[in-house]
Amino acid sequence: MRWLMVAATIMGLRDFARQKPLTAFFVLAYAIAWLLWTPLVLSRTGLGLLPVGGSLWWTLPGSYAPLLSAMIVQWVGHGDFRVARLLPSWKHFFAGLAVGAVLVALGFQVLPGAWFGKGAMTALSWSALMAYPGATLRALVMAGPLGEEPGWRGFALPKLQAKFHPIAATLVLGVLWAGWHLPLFLLPTWTNSPLWVFALMLTGFCFVLGLSFNLSRGSVVVTMLLHAMFNASSGVLGQFLAGPELDMRIRPDVVLAISFAVIAVVISCVWLFRGKPASATTVDHASRS
């Protein structure tokens, strides 16, 4: 009888993974990451409840929770690990990457530079943008893109877009993505931004990733590179603003959040007036058995 109970449990999990893949994915992504981050949060680096210290490098294992969660849900539900597309089309890959890179530079460099530099665009150090390729490659292997993007964009976004308009799908994913980072706010050295500023900037950036993902016909390599470029942008911004006299009446992170919010509104208007993007990402490719 025991094997019947085991079989029933497995079948129940399989049915749940097939019928509620998004619920299963988000619950696992939160649970695995938060469990892995708990020792660091409780250490002297965080709340000080454990008599040990810890480096922020210990946040890195948790960044692979989205990838691991997607693989678990896909394997339980369908018996394979096809959670994301890498390079569906080289032509669309370069289109998505180019548009996304321009928007990241616009949101993290050009628009903030126009504000901080009081409109003196010629005084900005435009040559600093040449640091992006090297900085992006370093950020690709040092931080979250490799572990996060196959889950958030590769697995979850196509399923959300199959249910909702891209604007709603991106908003839902952006809020859940921001919420996933909540335990890290208990680490004083992780960020100086208030939660609302971080959530606004990340959700705005989520629209850039969503647009580029659709343009690339679902290439998770594109979103990995753009995520890495975003993570590398703070260092580039310091060099970009080296020339002009700066107006710092508003916090830099607030200006960045507003910049990406403006870009998100523009992308939303494009989606509204041009209709739902004609993209293979609206098809739930990951769940095909």
SVG drawing of the C-alpha trace seen along z (x, -y; Angstrom):
<svg xmlns="http://www.w3.org/2000/svg" viewBox="-5 -73 41 75">
<polyline fill="none" stroke="black" stroke-width="0.4" points="0.0,0.0 2.9,-2.3 3.9,-2.5 0.3,-3.5 0.5,-6.4 3.9,-7.4 2.5,-7.2 -0.6,-9.2 1.7,-11.9 3.8,-12.0 0.8,-12.2 -0.6,-15.0 2.6,-17.0 2.7,-16.4 -0.9,-17.6 -0.2,-20.7 3.0,-21.4 1.0,-21.1 -2.1,-23.0 -0.4,-25.7 3.1,-26.0 3.4,-29.7 2.2,-29.3 4.6,-26.4 7.5,-28.3 7.0,-31.5 6.6,-29.7 9.7,-27.6 11.7,-30.6 10.9,-32.6 11.3,-29.6 14.7,-28.4 16.2,-31.9 15.0,-33.0 16.2,-29.8 19.6,-30.2 19.8,-33.9 18.6,-33.3 22.1,-32.5 23.5,-35.7 20.5,-37.8 20.9,-36.4 24.6,-36.9 26.5,-40.0 26.3,-41.3 22.5,-41.5 20.5,-41.3 23.4,-40.2 21.5,-37.2 24.3,-34.8 27.8,-35.2 29.4,-35.0 30.1,-37.4 29.3,-36.9 30.1,-38.4 27.6,-39.6 29.0,-37.0 26.8,-34.6 23.8,-36.1 25.0,-34.5 23.6,-31.0 20.2,-32.3 20.3,-34.1 20.1,-30.6 16.7,-29.9 14.6,-31.0 16.5,-28.7 16.4,-25.8 12.7,-26.3 11.8,-26.4 13.8,-23.2 12.0,-21.5 8.5,-22.5 9.3,-21.6 10.7,-18.2 7.9,-17.3 5.2,-18.4 6.6,-17.3 9.7,-15.1 12.2,-17.5 14.3,-20.6 13.2,-22.8 12.6,-26.0 13.9,-28.6 15.1,-29.4 18.6,-30.5 18.9,-31.7 15.7,-31.2 16.9,-33.5 20.2,-35.4 18.4,-38.2 15.9,-38.7 18.6,-38.2 20.6,-41.2 17.4,-43.3 16.3,-42.6 19.9,-43.1 20.4,-46.4 17.0,-47.9 17.5,-46.8 21.1,-48.1 20.0,-51.5 17.2,-51.6 19.4,-50.6 21.9,-53.3 19.1,-55.8 17.6,-55.0 20.8,-54.6 23.0,-57.2 21.5,-59.6 18.3,-60.7 20.0,-60.9 23.0,-62.7 20.6,-65.3 19.2,-65.9 22.4,-65.8 24.3,-67.8 21.6,-70.5 21.2,-69.8 24.8,-70.2 24.9,-67.1 28.2,-68.0 30.0,-68.1 29.1,-64.5 31.9,-61.9 30.4,-60.0 33.5,-57.9 32.6,-56.2 30.0,-54.2 32.9,-52.3 33.3,-50.6 30.0,-48.8 31.2,-45.6 33.9,-44.7 31.7,-45.7 28.8,-43.7 30.8,-40.5 32.1,-40.8 28.6,-41.4 27.3,-38.4 29.4,-35.9 29.5,-37.8 25.9,-38.4 22.3,-37.3 21.7,-37.2 22.7,-33.6 20.6,-32.2 17.6,-34.6 16.8,-35.1 16.0,-31.5 13.4,-31.5 11.9,-35.0 11.9,-35.6 12.6,-32.2 10.0,-30.3 7.6,-32.7 7.1,-35.5 5.8,-33.4 3.2,-31.8 2.2,-35.2 1.9,-36.6 -0.2,-33.6 -2.7,-34.7 -2.5,-38.5 -1.6,-41.4 2.2,-42.1 1.7,-45.2 -0.2,-43.3 2.2,-40.3 5.3,-42.6 3.8,-44.5 3.0,-41.2 6.5,-39.8 8.1,-43.1 6.3,-43.3 7.1,-39.6 10.7,-40.0 11.1,-43.1 9.4,-41.3 11.7,-38.3 14.6,-40.6 12.9,-41.6 15.2,-39.7 18.2,-41.4 16.9,-44.7 17.9,-43.4 21.5,-43.6 22.6,-47.3 25.4,-47.0 23.3,-45.5 21.6,-48.7 20.9,-52.3 17.7,-52.6 14.3,-52.5 12.1,-49.6 9.7,-51.8 12.5,-53.2 14.1,-49.8 10.7,-48.4 9.9,-51.2 13.3,-51.0 13.3,-47.2 9.7,-47.1 10.6,-49.8 13.6,-47.8 11.3,-44.7 9.6,-46.5 12.9,-46.9 13.6,-43.2 10.1,-42.2 10.3,-44.3 13.7,-42.9 12.7,-39.4 9.7,-39.6 11.8,-41.3 14.3,-38.5 11.5,-35.9 12.2,-34.7 16.0,-34.6 17.0,-34.3 20.6,-35.1 19.4,-38.6 17.9,-39.2 20.9,-37.7 23.2,-40.2 20.9,-43.2 20.5,-42.2 24.3,-42.1 24.5,-45.5 22.0,-47.0 24.0,-45.6 27.2,-47.1 25.6,-50.5 26.3,-52.2 30.1,-52.1 29.7,-53.4 27.4,-56.3 30.2,-57.5 32.5,-57.9 29.8,-59.3 29.1,-62.2 32.8,-63.0 32.7,-66.2 29.8,-68.6 28.9,-70.4 26.2,-68.2 22.7,-69.1 22.2,-66.6 19.0,-68.0 17.2,-64.7 18.7,-61.4 20.4,-59.6 18.4,-56.4 15.2,-58.3 16.2,-59.9 17.1,-56.4 13.8,-55.0 11.9,-57.8 14.0,-57.4 13.0,-53.7 9.4,-54.4 9.2,-56.9 10.7,-54.3 8.1,-51.7 5.3,-54.1 6.6,-54.6 6.9,-50.9 3.4,-50.4 2.0,-53.0 3.7,-51.2 2.1,-47.9 -1.3,-49.6 -1.4,-51.4 0.4,-48.7 -1.4,-45.8 0.0,-42.7 3.5,-41.9 3.5,-39.3 6.0,-37.0 6.4,-33.3 6.8,-34.2 3.1,-34.4 3.0,-30.7 3.7,-28.5 6.7,-26.7 8.2,-25.5 5.3,-23.2 5.2,-21.2 5.8,-17.6"/>
</svg>
